[in-house]
Amino acid sequence: MSSYEIYIAIVIMAVVNYFTRVFPFLFFRKNDLPPYVVFIEKFFPAVIMTILIVYSVKDVDFSLAPYGLKELGGIAFTALLHITLKNYLISIFAGTIFYMALVQYF
């Protein structure tokens, strides 16, 4: 890439980043949010947790040792955290860290 192309890419990324930051203030000036935004706000954390579960078990062969114990342990740990703490962010981040530690060190 030439310097000219790099500068154009930086400007485009800056404009897109600025638009995503300003978007909510431009289009949602009223206090009440549209129903689709409320729907996304309500169900998005559960969707993210489902995606993480599918990602963690998609390549597991349950017929070979260790029979998916690491993945199931990560899922159980995340579920336990969420049931006890009722906080999606803590559950997602701590569960992901726990799963990655199991995969890397055990």
ABEGO torsion letter per residue (X at the ends): XBAAAAAAAAAAAAAAAAAAAAAAAAABABABBBAAAAAAAAAAAAAAAAAAAAAAAAABBAABOAGGAAAAAAAAAAAAAAAAAGBAAAAAAAAAAAAAAAAAAX
